[in-house]
Amino acid sequence: MSKLLGVPLKKPSEVDIIKPLNNLIQSTYNGASAEEKAQYAEAVNEFSKQRNTAIWKFFEKYETSLEIVYAYYDQITALETKISASELQIPFKWKDAFDKGSIFGGKISLTHTSLLYEKVCVLFNIAALQSSVAASQDLDTDEGLKLAIKLLQQSAGIFQYLKSATPAAVPSEPTPDLSQDALIVLQALMVAQAQEVFILKAIKDNMKDQIIAKLCCQGEEFYADVLRAMQKESVRRLWEKEWIPTVAGKQAGFHALTQLYQSLVCRSAKRIGEEIARLRNAVDLFKAAQSRGGNETYLDEYFSRAKRNLAESTKDNEFIYNEMIPELSTLASPGKAQLAKPLPLATPMASNFKDIFSALVPVELHRALTASDMRKNEIVNTEIMKLREATQTLNAVLASLNLPAAVETTDSNSGLPPSLREKANEVREKGGIEHLKTMLKDLPELLNRNREILDETERLLDEERDSDNQLRAQFKERWTRISSDKLTEMFRTNSKKYREVITNAIEADKVVRQKFEANQKGIELLSMPPEQIQQSLPSASGSVDPNCSSVQRLKQLMEAVETIKAERDAVELELKSATFNMKDEFLHALQKDGAIDEPALSLSRIGQVLSPLQAQVKESVERQATLVADIQSAHGAFVAETGNCGSSRDKLYQELATAYDSYIELSGNLQEGTKFYNDLTQLLVVFQNKISDFVFARKTEKEELLKDLTTESSRQAPPATPALPSHYASTSGSGSDVPNAPATAAAPAPNVPYPAQVHMPLPYGASANVPYPTYVPPPMPQSFNPYATLPYPGAPYQYGGFPQGPQPGNYGTYPGSYAHQQGGYPNQKPPGW
């Protein structure tokens, strides 16, 4: 029998996957330790090596190559569960398997920034390699027959899977080899060839003639279906030149074998007339098979046997049986027996697959854990805020009444009551007023850094839009790609929101600075050495009798104040340290239901853990109301009994107490503001990188479209030829001849003080029903509240109502080697823009 057909391979392009994959993993798992991050980076490097090995192993058409490419596919499948695959902005470029180019050079290709697209192309090449390895087997041995049968059925299963997987991975029109009609043909061809090998094995195993006839009848039908599908207008020009003749020859050949083996059944049953009719038809079909396939020796052994049997049976019938030769149309079909069928996709495909990214948890589980942690932090922060606001109110009441200084014995060395002396020592230990001045001085620099990043990001968008509009005006309807305004609408919306965040932060900086200026005098005094503070105090107007009843009552209440503050510190510590592990519950839900109802599961556990502490917070706040009333009442009695209603020294004590509270508050505000700006910097850098990805891909698409238009204009062929879809590339060479080629990724500025934990954006997502993937913007930092006492901004929460945004286009003309050669995205205006 003739040689089996092997499907040609899609040709890949090398691409840098290290930088974007590292960025995505580091942003997704931003809470990882330094050791874990180093482990992730090592895994990414290993994955890159694995890809570079696998994509070229496809072209080594040996059985040993299969395990290597299987392992790469398994790793992609495993990685899909650990990251949001739609966010991975890597321009994977694959050329069409059947296109041989033209006199104008180049091949049809498609570049798509999607791991799903890479997975589809890898699967196609696995199926193609399986067909080629099957075609190279020695079909005279049992081992060769069994392996060929297995590989061809596996290949058919992959092509069947690709019929549904390709539309989801490539929302636009794919390359011809991945079109539905092409995949239908390839699946049918693999099944037909598997049936063919089953027939060879049946003949080799000397199975009954009736069974072989039925197998051949099914084989003939399979090849007839393949031939019919191959000649559809949409794909008939796609195939290798010998494919259609070969399939046509096999269709006729298996029809001939059906008749031959059914004639042997007739011979055994002494139905000589039917035998002769079938043998006559078989001889004609063998001739047709050799003629159609262009192979004069195709099935020659069986052809000779048919002619020999026909001569013998004709002679016997003329001299012995004298049976009538029935019309061929009156003969019943021998029936069909189908053994070949597509095998479902195995998971994993490799026999010894080991997940390089085993340290990463499933991304859905990670997101649920992150959301649960953020939900807990939000509730914890709310409770801590209640405690701190209550304490601030209590401090303000005490400062207005000059307590506890009014009832304390003055220190002869510093001239300060013990409580104020402790506050002055604390201020000096924390760096005093110079510490606040230094942090205030740093805010404008942090602000400008964020503003410059956003300005540069908007500049990239503006220049890309201006270039697109200029070329659209020049080429008019021939400029077929989607307009920049449409693609960047949501990018613009998100940029505007970031601008609003920066504007709000500027106003918050003003509030902090005003608060500092209002309390600067008192803070400066608290920052002085004890002897200088004593020199600044006015003379005392008299002493208070420490034994009078009102003084004793106030001292008791001050002890109650210290007690309630200590209790609040303990509750706050418990709130901050409250932990619970939702991993097992989430993992169980994911395995059981395929999804995680994070809010329901989290709130139930959070309630169990935090309810007792929330009750303590409520009780503490309510108890303070009674305590404040008692203090105000006792202070009234103190003033009536001692006549102390506020000397100049007492007023200064009040000012110092207020200055201390302001110092603590300002220190927290400035630390929170610094963290806010640093968190915002990282979010803006990620946002800028997404814009750079988009601009780079658009620039490459623009250059290739310009090249196509220029080439089209230069052709002088009289008839108009059909234009290829806009996302196909007709390139000559690797693209290295293009000057000033852009590079792959914008690196963050060195020495940028990023926070330890940042919840990064979820940028790109696609589905089969959405022609352009959606963009989920990065979470915005909370509004900067300078009066807040919690660490700011805490966790960047997801804000509701954010718009869906620009989509990564399907850049069919993307020259993937540019990024590999250059190693970075341009921050300056590209030439010609």
Sequence and secondary structure as in RCSB ss.txt:
>XXXX:A:sequence
MSKLLGVPLKKPSEVDIIKPLNNLIQSTYNGASAEEKAQYAEAVNEFSKQRNTAIWKFFEKYETSLEIVYAYYDQ
ITALETKISASELQIPFKWKDAFDKGSIFGGKISLTHTSLLYEKVCVLFNIAALQSSVAASQDLDTDEGLKLAIK
LLQQSAGIFQYLKSATPAAVPSEPTPDLSQDALIVLQALMVAQAQEVFILKAIKDNMKDQIIAKLCCQGEEFYAD
VLRAMQKESVRRLWEKEWIPTVAGKQAGFHALTQLYQSLVCRSAKRIGEEIARLRNAVDLFKAAQSRGGNETYLD
EYFSRAKRNLAESTKDNEFIYNEMIPELSTLASPGKAQLAKPLPLATPMASNFKDIFSALVPVELHRALTASDMR
KNEIVNTEIMKLREATQTLNAVLASLNLPAAVETTDSNSGLPPSLREKANEVREKGGIEHLKTMLKDLPELLNRN
REILDETERLLDEERDSDNQLRAQFKERWTRISSDKLTEMFRTNSKKYREVITNAIEADKVVRQKFEANQKGIEL
LSMPPEQIQQSLPSASGSVDPNCSSVQRLKQLMEAVETIKAERDAVELELKSATFNMKDEFLHALQKDGAIDEPA
LSLSRIGQVLSPLQAQVKESVERQATLVADIQSAHGAFVAETGNCGSSRDKLYQELATAYDSYIELSGNLQEGTK
FYNDLTQLLVVFQNKISDFVFARKTEKEELLKDLTTESSRQAPPATPALPSHYASTSGSGSDVPNAPATAAAPAP
NVPYPAQVHMPLPYGASANVPYPTYVPPPMPQSFNPYATLPYPGAPYQYGGFPQGPQPGNYGTYPGSYAHQQGGY
PNQKPPGW
>XXXX:A:secstr
           B     HHHHHHHHHHHTTT  HHHHHHHHHHHHHHHHHHHHHHHHTTS SHHHHHHHHHHHHH
HHHHHTTS GGG    EEEE SS    TT    EEEE  HHHHHHHHHHHHHHHHHHHHHTS TTSHHHHHHHHH
HHHHHHHHHHHHHHHHHHH SS   GGGSHHHHHHHHHHHHHHHHHHHHHHHHHTT  HHHHHHHHHHHHHHHHH
HHHHHTSTTTTTTS TTHHHHHHHHHHHHHHHHHHHHHHHHHHTT HHHHHHHHHHHHHHHHHHHHHHT TTTTH
HHHHHHHHHHHHHHHHIIIII      GGGS               SS STT   TTTTS  HHHHHHHHHHHHH
HHHHHHHHHHHHHHHHHHHHHHHHHTTTTGGGS   TTTSS HHHHHHHHHHHHTTHHHHHHHHHHHHHHHHHHH
HHHHHHHHHHHHHHHHHHHHHHHHHGGG  S  HHHHTHHHHHHHHHHHHHHHHHHHHHHHHHHHHHHHHHHHHH
HTS HHHHHHHS        TTSHHHHHHHHHHHHHHHHHHHHHHHHHHHHH     HHHHHHHHHHHSS  HHH
HHHHHHHHHHHHHHHHHHHHHHHHHHHHHHHHHHHHHHHHHH     HHHHHHHHHHHHHHHHHHHHHHHHHHHH
HHHHHHHHHHHHHHHHHHHHHHHHHHHHHHHHHHHHHHH   SS      TT    SSSSTTSTT   S     T
T    S       EEEETTEEEEEE          TT  S SS S    TT          TT  THHHHHH S 
  S  TT 
